[in-house]
Structure formats: structure tokens, C-alpha cells
Amino acid sequence: MSGNRAVAYKEPGVVEIIDTDYPTFELKDGPGVNPANVGRKVPHGAILRTVTTNICGSDQHMVRGRTTAPQNLVLGHEITGEVVEVGPDVEFIKVGDIVSVPFNISCGRCRNCKEQKTGICLNVNPDRPGSAYGYVDMGGWVGGQAEYVLVPYADWNLLRFPDRDQALEKIMDLTMLSDIFPTGFHGAVTAGVGVGSTVYVAGAGPVGIAAAVGAQLLGAAVVIVGDMNEDRLAQARSFGCETVNVSKGDPKDQIEQILGVPEVDCGVDAVASKPAATERTPPTRHLPPS
């Protein structure tokens, strides 16, 4: 295997599909790569053929020029793929496995990882604790909006789906497991949602919808989703949520109309930043199937 194509940041508002190197089990120099990582061996890694990948709101921060992302940084930290190669130190992940890739890269061995603080792993980013694929100042690991991507610490970082055929059948749902759904679910967990809770989710974007579903899975009695986009609110209602249109009055008053009291047990803030009027969103382009 010699080639690869990927979506790369060029300048504010511009991304392009570029030809790039096929991954190897040794880190190469490139856009955003910390010099201390160049030449680093990754015998515990796996190379994936990307099956699905999502565009995150965090990617948009870079694309819209809000960060110091370098030119030709390959984007993408929400990856689902098929394992095509494994390093010599990989024990449990096999070629052909269909896997989900958590967006935060971690080693599973350092003190923070052992304390379940995998978002601030000590061993993957020479600049500071914590790392992610294809993101500015996060260690320079190449992103997953590409045909092929390297995943370090494969036995630790990859979630293998036990039934390959079933996974591929449901892959458009399972792609949410890399970032979007766990983010929303974690929001519901940290808000203290439990059996019988009343819950308000501010924001009906993808993470807000995931938080609402997560709250239902945790046993919430009533889940109320607030937004001003009627299409998004309709999506929330489609799976049993109550909704509040925040452009039509104080959410507190509307919550009282639903519950009889102007308060809830738990709240999740899933409101993203709004793009400035001068910003433009680049068109979405899909890699053709290989």
C-alpha cells in the first residue's frame, strides 16, 4: 500500500482533498507534529481503512479560522474503520475487525489513564496532557477524515464490534460512538440524571440529541429539549422528548407549563458557539469509495 487521500485544512474557510502518505508504525514529520514525536515508534498501533467519519463542531473551529491550525493539517477525530494492519505488539485486535475509535488518544498505562482520566493522558502529546486525532496543538496525530489512519495503543484505544456483518449493517448509527453519543451521554451522567429525573437539555444539535437519548437510557421520567430551530425540536419530539422553543418565551415559563413547576432536577448545556456573520462554511465533500 503506498497512497492515501485525506481532507486537509488549507486556510480559513477552505479545505481540500489532498494526496498524502499511507500510515506507517513510525511517526513522520508533518503539519502540527511536535518534533519530539517525529520518529516515534508505534508497534502497539493499528492502521485502519476508514469506513465512516463525522465532521465535528470542533473541526469547524479550525476551518473557520478560530485557531492556529497549520496548513495541510489532516482533519477528523470521529472514526470508525476496518483494521488492515497491526503492529507487532498488538495482542487482541485483528486484521478485519470493525472498530470504533474514541476521539481522545490515550496510552492506558500512565497515572491519569489508570485513574480513568484518558482525556489527559500523559504519554501521547509532548506539549501537554491530552491528545486527539487531526486537531490543532494536540500532538500532531494525523486525522481520520482520510482513507487510512494510524491508531496508537490499538488494544486500548479501539472498541471492536463483536459481529462484523451486524456492525456494517448498522454502521451509520455506530459511527456516533466515536464522539457524538458518548459526549452527550457523559453530559447526562455528570448532570446526575437517574431513574425518575426531570431533565432539561439546552441545545438540540447532535450532542444535545445524544444527551436527551442518554437521559432516557438513564431512566429519566421527562426530558425537555430547548432550541429555536423547529426542525431540530421536531427530531427531539420524534423519540418522546418534550420541547421548548426558546425564541417564544422564557424557558422557565415553558418548563412550568410542562411540569407544573419552573425547574428540573438536572440540566445539560449542549449549546455550541454561533459562527460570526463574516465566517463561511466550506462545502462538505465525500471521499469516493475505494
N, C-alpha and C positions, 0 to 999 in steps of 0.2 A: 504494500500500500504506500503510495507516495504523495497523494494530493489531498486537499481538504478545501472546503469553502465555508465562509463564515460571514456573519453580519458585523460590520465594524463601524465604530463611531468615527466620523470624519471632522465635523465641525458642528457648532450649534445648529440644530435643525436638519442635519444631513447624516444619513447612514448609507452604507453601500455593502453589497455582497463582494467580498474580496477572495482571491486565491491565497491560501495560507498553508503552512506546513501541517502534515499529518502528525499527530502527537507521538511523543516517544516517552520512555521512562526516565528521561533526564530533562530537567527544566532548561529551556533556552532563553536567551535574552529576547526582549520584545517590549512593546508598549506597556509601561507601568510596572514591569518586572523589577523587583528590588534586586540590586546587584548581589546581595547575599544569597539570593535564591538561584542565581544562574549557576548551572552545573549540578544542581542538587539532584541526587538520585532518588527515584521513586519506585523501588522494587515492590512496594506494597500497594501499588496502584493498579488501576484497570483503565483500558481505553474503551469508550462506548461509541456506538453508532447512534446518533440522536434519533429518537422516534418521534417525540413531541417536545416542544419547548414553548414557554409562555413569555410574553412581554410584561414586565413588572412596572408598576409606577415608579419604582426606584431607577429603572433603566431610563425612564423619561426625564428624570432629574439631570442625568448626564447628557442625554440627547438635546435637551432644551438649553444646555449651556450653563447650568447652575453649579457645575463642579469643575475641577481641574483635570477632567479625564483627558488622557493623551490621544492624539490622532492614531487611528487604526487599532484602538482597544477593541477586542472582540467581546461583544456583549453577551449577557444571558446567564442567569443563575437558577432558572427553573427548568430542570432537565429530567426527562425520562428516556431511557435508552436500552439498547441491547449490547451486552458485553461482547466485544470482538477480540480482545487480548487481555491477558492478566500478567502481572509481574511475578517474578519467581517467589516472592514472599507472601503471595495471596493464598489463603488456605480454603476459604469457604465459597467464594464467588467463582462461578464457572463461565466459560465462553458459552454464549447462547442465552444466558439469563436475561430476563427483562427486569429492569430495576428502576426505582425512583431515587433521585439524588437530592438529599437535603441541601438547601442553598448555602448553609454555613459550613465551611470546611473545618474539620477538626481531626485531631490525631487519635483521640480515645485513650491517651496514655498520660497526659500531663495532669497536674493537680486540678486545674479547672475542669477538664473533661471528666475526671473521676468524681467531681462534685456536681456533675450534670450541667455545667456552665459551658456548653460546647460552643456557644456564640463568641466566647472569648478564650478560645484555645491559645495556648502559649507557644505552640511549635510550628505554626503554618504561615505566620506573617512576621518578618523581621522588624517591621516598623512598630507594630503594636499588637496586643492580643486581638484575635479575631480575624476571620478571613471569609471571602466569598468568591465565587467564580465571576469573572468578567465585570468587576466593579472597581472604580477608582480608589486608589490608596488602600486596597485590601490584599496586598501581597503579589499582585500581578498574575494570578492564576487565570488561564485563558477561559473565556466564557463558553457557554453551551449553545448559543444560537449559531450552531455550526454543524457540519455533517458528522464530525468526530470530535470527542473531547476526552481529556485525561482527568480521571478522578483519583486523587491520592487516598491512601488508607482505605482501600476498597472494602475490606471485611467490616470495617467500622462505619464507613460513610454510605454504603449502599443498602437500600431496602429492596430485597429480592422478592418478587411476586412468585408464590409457590406454583401457580398454574400458568404456564406461558400462553396457551391459547386463550384462556379466560381473560388474562391481563390484556392481550392485544385486542380482544373484543370490547373491553371497557376502557381502552387507553385514553380516550378523550376525557373521561372522568378521573382516571388515576393520575393524569398529568397534574391535577390540582394538589397532589400530595407533596410536591417538592417545596412549596412555599405558601400558596394562597390559602388552602384549607387549614394547615397547621397554624398559620398566623392568626386566622380568625378564631379557631378552636382554642388556642392558647389565650387569646383575649378573653374568651368566655370563662376559661378556667381561672385565670388570675383575677377576674372580676368577682369570683366566688359563686358562680352560678351552680345551683344544685336542684334537687328534686323539689318542685313546688315554687321555684323562684319566679318573680316577675322581673323582666329584663328589658332595658332599652338599649338598642344598638343605634348609634348615631352614624349614619352613612350607609347607603345601600349599594355601594360598589362591590367588587368581587370579595374583598376581605370582610366587608360588613355582612354580605350574604353568607359567607362562610361562618362568621361569628354567630349569626342567627341560627343556622343549621346546627352549629356546635352547641349552642344553648339548648336547643330542642333535644339533642342527643344526651345532654347532661341532666335532662328531666325538668326543664323549665315549664311552668304552668302557662305563662303568657310571654310571648316575645313580641315586642313592639319595635319596628324599624322606622327610623326617621330619615327623610331625604326631601329634596324638592323636585326630583326627576320622577315623573309619573310612571315611566316605563320600568324604572328600577323598583319602584314601590309595588307595581303590579307583579314583578317577579317575586318579591318577598311575600305577597299575599298568596301566590300560587302554591306555596308549601305550608300555609297555615299561620303566617305571621299577621299580627295587626300592624297598621301603618299610620304614620303621622307625616303630613306634608308640611314641612317647616316654613314654607313660603305662605302658608294660610293661617298663621297664628302661632302663638306661643306654644311650644311643645308641651309645656307643663299643663296647660289647659286641655290640650287634646288628649294627653295621657289620663287626665282626670275623667274625661268623658268615657274612656275605655275601661278604666279600673275602678272608678269611683273615688280615687284619691290621686293627688298630683305628684305621685312619687313611685319609684320602683325599688326593688331590692338590690339590683345590680345594673351597672351601666358599662357599655363598651364603646370607646371612641374609635371609629373607623373612618374618619373624615380625612381625605387626602388633601394636599395643597392644590390650590387652583392655579392654572397657568396664567401668566401675565398676558395682557392683550397683545403684546408685541411678539409673543412666542408662537412658533408654528410647529405643528406635529408632523413628522415625516410620514410618508405613506408606508403602510405595512406591506412588506413583500415576503413571500414564502419561498423557501428553497424548493425547487422541484425534486420529486422523489429520485433517489439514486437507483 
